[in-house]
Amino acid sequence: DAGVTQSPTHLIKTRGQQVTLRCSPKSGHDTVSWYQQALGQGPQFIFQYYEEEERQRGNFPDRFSGHQFPNYSSELNVNALLLGDSALYLCASSQTQNIQYFGAGTRLSVL
Amino acid sequence: DQQVKQNSPSLSVQEGRISILNCDYTNSMFDYFLWYKKYPAEGPTFLISISSIKDKNEDGRFTVFLNKSAKHLSLHIVPSQPGDSAVYFCAASEGGSGGSNYKLTFGKGTLLTVNP
């Protein structure tokens, strides 16, 4: 049983560019959450998707947007990249009322 | 404003001894708490959780204690093993046992090193 998978594993972009990160949830999970982990910090909640709708959102600007597909997979899009967007982006999946399971993350570097 | 605080960036213990990792929170609306372990180049792995209606939860070598009045929780690992060496994150959410599916607020983590 595959766990949460994220792609790509690493990404290098320049300031002002746009990026799309992808996440496939664990089999049987219907909810996907995205977190940003800066160096030396804990993960910070970006938003959560359930039934293809954004259910909750953290304190992130509108440059961060997402989508959930009918097969429950999800994308995180970041527009107009800033140097400060360099971080590890983690995807977590869960079933209703269950624990969140994390993928290995995508390491984004903005130059 | 950090709502979940792990004040010890690192902890070193000898194999076989007890490891105690601490976590404090400020948001009184938090009612579900989790501990995750993270190895380098991997995502956080769920370890153990506790609802605010309990004050203790055990799973094998891992026990989590919750003191609601002090807004404090701790993770005990007994006995500690070298394979336990990792970063441990404390996380909290609102919404009861169903709230584990909602937004998680994390601490900054504690690096545990278990020496053989």
Chai-1 contact restraints between the chains, C-beta under 6 A:
chainA,res_idxA,chainB,res_idxB,connection_type,confidence,min_distance_angstrom,max_distance_angstrom,comment,restraint_id
A,T31,B,N101,contact,1.0,0.0,6.0,A-B,restraint_1
A,Q41,B,K108,contact,1.0,0.0,6.0,A-B,restraint_2
A,G42,B,F89,contact,1.0,0.0,6.0,A-B,restraint_3
A,G42,B,F106,contact,1.0,0.0,6.0,A-B,restraint_4
A,G42,B,G107,contact,1.0,0.0,6.0,A-B,restraint_5
A,G42,B,K108,contact,1.0,0.0,6.0,A-B,restraint_6
A,G42,B,G109,contact,1.0,0.0,6.0,A-B,restraint_7
A,P43,B,F106,contact,1.0,0.0,6.0,A-B,restraint_8
A,F45,B,K103,contact,1.0,0.0,6.0,A-B,restraint_9
A,Q56,B,K103,contact,1.0,0.0,6.0,A-B,restraint_10
A,L90,B,G43,contact,1.0,0.0,6.0,A-B,restraint_11
A,S94,B,N101,contact,1.0,0.0,6.0,A-B,restraint_12
A,T96,B,N101,contact,1.0,0.0,6.0,A-B,restraint_13
A,Q97,B,G98,contact,1.0,0.0,6.0,A-B,restraint_14
A,Q97,B,N101,contact,1.0,0.0,6.0,A-B,restraint_15
A,I99,B,F46,contact,1.0,0.0,6.0,A-B,restraint_16
A,I99,B,S100,contact,1.0,0.0,6.0,A-B,restraint_17
A,F102,B,G43,contact,1.0,0.0,6.0,A-B,restraint_18
A,F102,B,P44,contact,1.0,0.0,6.0,A-B,restraint_19
A,G103,B,G43,contact,1.0,0.0,6.0,A-B,restraint_20
A,A104,B,E42,contact,1.0,0.0,6.0,A-B,restraint_21
A,A104,B,G43,contact,1.0,0.0,6.0,A-B,restraint_22
A,G105,B,G43,contact,1.0,0.0,6.0,A-B,restraint_23
